[in-house]
């Protein structure tokens, strides 16, 4: 009976992953539909240290999907090779220098789109044949494409282009901020289930471990644009949106001005998993925390180390998700991370009362 239950679970996960692969690819292509014709040529895109040329982004998504879901577990030479001869040389982010992404010679947009189509078909075929042990790789490529959709939104903002209407509109903060107090206690920090039908679990969320959180008081809302404007000494912003594009140092400066502090990531996760009011307030902007991006005790590197190990101790943790984040990524245990100087993301913060 247990073997039958495991088989049924694997079938259900395969079905959900297949649906996610198909729907997210449709979303990805829709996001690029209104891109100005000139910007399809990387040489026409102004160099920016924090973004990639849109054509490279698309083809990189195709490379990543094919590599991790087909080639990495390929059973023969045909499966181990890409369906596009120059894929590794052009689109492997681990080895193609950032600045070179603007100057390399690329195939046409149509050829890159065909690569996306062909590699996607290979992925769907490999999914049907996959063992339970390898299903996490298909969840990984879904998560990767989810994240690159938000990266495209950041690219459009960096290039002073309007966001695609495929992205949901920003929501107003639904109520005035009030403090929510928690008595503290133990929490299992990190992801609990090794294989979930609805999302990939990153190695930096592992292993789950118990921590004790002291009593704390946290705001029910992110800091608003109006509140942040008062801190800057500017005119009051009457639209009640969360402040966005604030870097970590600005968040710290605001807290000092307001005699508040940023939450730790453990406090943030405690609030998100213990309060429906708090959970409902998440998703306006990524929220800076006071915690460095560090490995959990017992951390083991996953199949794609670039989602964790190279960035430990130099990046700051953000939690929650923004209006442009896919719902699959908006779970309480997800650890986003950026360097403290970054403000190009859709990032803001909320505060805690001083202890």
N, C-alpha and C positions, 0 to 999 in steps of 0.2 A: 504493500500500500504506500509506503514512504517513497519508493522508487517511482510509482505512478504519480504521486503528488509532485515530486521534483520534475518529472517530465512535463506535466501540465503547467507548472510554473515557468519552465523554460520556454514552452510554446507561447505562453502569455507575454513573457518578456520580449520574445522575438517579434511578436505582433506589434507591441507598443513601440519597440525600437524601429521597426520598419515604417510605421506610421510617422514617427518623429523624423526619420531620415527624409522621407518624401515631403512632408509638410515644411520642414525647415529649409530644404533646398528651394522649394517654391518661394518661400519668404526671402531667401538670400537673393534670388534672381530678381524678385520684385523690387528689392531695395536699390538695385543698380539700374533699374529701368529708366529713370529720369536723369541719370548722370550725363552731364554735357559731353557731347561727342569728342571734343578735344582732350578731355581728361582720361579717355581710354588709352591714350599713349603715355606711358610713364614719363617720358622725357618732357611732356607738357605740364606735368604736375609739379608745382613749386616744392622744392625739397623741404621737408619738415622732419625734424629729429624724432617726432613722436608718432608719426603715422607712416603708412605704406601707400604706394600708388594703388589705386583701386583695381587695376588689372592684375597686379601681383597678388593682392589680397584674394581675389577670386580663384586664381590658379593655385595659390597656396592652400586654400580650403580643399580643392580637388586633390592636391598632392597629399595632404595630411590624411584625408579620408581613405584614399587608396593605400597609403603606406601602412597605416595602423590596422585597418580592417581586412586587408587582402595580402599585402606583400610581407608583412611581419610574420604572418603565420602560414605563408605559402608553402604548399606541399611539394612543389616542383619549380623548375626554372621559370616557366611561364607565369606562374602566380607570384613569384618573387620579384619579377621585373615590372616596371611601370608600363602602362599602355601608351605613355608619351615619352619618347626617347630622352628628352632633355629635362625631365621633371626634377630629378635630384639636383642637377646643376643650377637650375633657375629658381626653384620654389621651396627648397628645404630650408626653413628659417634657422635651423641650427648651424648651417654652414654658409649661407649667403649673407654677406655683410649688409648691414642696413642701408648704407649709402649706395651700394652696388645695385640695389633694387630699382633705383632710378635710371641707371646708366646701362644695364645689361640689354642685350638685343633679344626681343621677345617675338614669338609668333603673333599672328593677328588675333584680334578679339574673337573672331569666329573659331579659330583653332583652339584657343583657350576654353571657350564655351563648350566645344566638342570634347575636350579633355574632361571637363566637369561632368558632361553627360556620360561619357564612357566609363570613367572611374566610379561614378555613382551606380551605374548598372552592375559593375563588378562587385561593388560593396553589397548591394541588395542580393546578388547571387550568393556571395560568400556568407551572408547572414543566414540564409536558408540552410546552409551546410554546416554552420558553426556548432561546435560543442558548447555545453554550458560554461565550461571554463573560460571560453574566449568571448562570451557575450559582453563582458565589461569593455572590450576594445571598441565595439560598435556604439556602446553608450558614450565612450570617450569622444568618438568623432562627432556624435550629435552635440555633446557639450561644447566641443571646439567650434562648431559652426554657429551654435547659439551665441558664443562669446564674440565671434567675428562679426555678427550682425550689429552688436553694440559698438564694436570697433569701427564699423563703417559709419555709424552715426557720429562718432567722435571725429572721423575723417572729414565728413561733410561740414561739421562745425569749424574745424581747423581751416578748411578751404573757403569759409564764408558762404557756403551753399545751404539752401533750405533742407531741412530734414524731410525724408520721404514720408508720405502720409501713411505708409505701412507701419510706422512707429505709432504707438498710442500717444494721445495728447497728454501733456503734463497735467496732473491733478492739483487742485488747490488743497491746502491743508484744511481738513474738514472741521476743525474746532480750535479754539484757543488752547495753547499749551498749558497743561497742569503737571504737577509732579506726581509720579507714581512711586510709592515706597514698597520695598521688598525686604522681608525679614532675613533674606540670605539663606544659606544652607548648601547642601551638596548638589552638584549637577554633574551629569556625565557629559563632558565636553567632547565634541566630535561626533562623527557619523557612526551609527550603530550597526547597520546591516551591510554586509559585504556586497550584496547584489540586490538592488532594488529595481522594480519594473519601471519606475518613473524617472530615474536620474542616475548619472554617473557619480561615484564617490571618489574624490581626489585623494591622493596619498597624503596631502598635507592635512587632511581631516582625520587621519588615522594615527595611531589606534585610539579608540575612545578611552577616556580615562576620567576618573573622578577628581573633581576639584571642589574646594569649599569656598563659597562666595560669602563675604561679610555683608551685613545689611547695607543697603544703598538706596538712594532716591534718584530717579531718572526722569527726564522730561517725556511727556506723552507724545511729543512731536519733534521733528527736526527743527533747528533754528530757522526762522523765516527770513525771507529777503528783507522785510521791513526791519526786523530786529538787527540784522547784520548791517543794514544801512545806517541805523542809529549809531552802531559801534564805529563805523567809518566816518561819522560826522556828516553824512550826506542827507539828502532829502528823503523823507519817508516813502518807501515803496508801498503803494496801496494794495497791489495785488498780493494775495496771501499764498505765495508759492514758497517752498523751501528754498533757502539760499543754495546756489549751485555754482560750481567752478571755484570753490574755496579750497585752498591747499591746507595741508596739515598745520603749517606754521600760523596761518591765519586763524585756524580753528583754535589753536592754543592761545593766541593773542586775544581772541574774543572771550575765551573762558576766563582768562586773567582779568579782563575788563569787567566781566559779569560776576566775578567771584564764584565761578563754577569750575567744573573739570570735565574732561572727556571720560566716557565709560571705558573700562577694560573690555576686551572681547568676551571674557567670561561673564561679566555683568550684562553685556548686550545680549548674549545668547541665553542667559538666565531669564532676562525680561521677555525675550521673544518666545520662549517656551513655557512661560508661566503666566502670561497676561494676554488675553484676547484683545484688550484695548491697545496694548503696545504692538502686537502683531499686526493689527489693522492699520497702524500708522506707518508701517514699513513700505518702501517701494518708491518713494519720491526721488531720493538721491542715494547714492552710496554714502555710508556714514563712517567718517574717520573714527578710530578708537585710539586709546592710549597705548595699545599693545603693539610691540614689534612683531614682525612676521618671523616666528621661530618654530622649529620642529616640535611636535608633541613628543612626550617621553615614549621611546620605543619606535620612533618614526623609521619607516623603511621606504626607500625611493621606489616610485611607481614606474610604469613603462615609459612615461614621458617626463623626464626629470625637470624640464623647463617650467613645469607648473609648480615647482617647489624649491628644490635644493639650491639652485644658483642664486636665489633671492633671499635666503634666510639672513636675518640680522641687519639687512640694509633697507628693507621695505617696511612700510607701516600697514597694519591690518585695517581694512574697511569691511563693513558688514551691511547686509540688507538688500541692496539692489536699487536701480534707478527706474525711471519710466521706460527706458530703452532696453532694460534687461529682460531676457526671456523668463517667463514664469518658472520654467524648470530650474533656473539658477537662483530663485528667490526662496531658498530654504534656510532655516536658522543656522545651520552648521557651515554654510559656505563661507570660505575665507578668501576675500579678494585682497589684493596687496599692490601697493604702488610706492614709489619713493616719495618722501614727504613734500618735495617741491612741486609735485604734479597737481595741476588744477584743470587740465584739459578734459579730464573725465567728468562725468555727471555726478560730482561729489559735493557733499555738504557734511553736516554733523548734527548731533544733538548733545545735550549736556547733562551732567549729574550735579546734584547738590554737593557742596564740599562736606567731607566727613566731619 
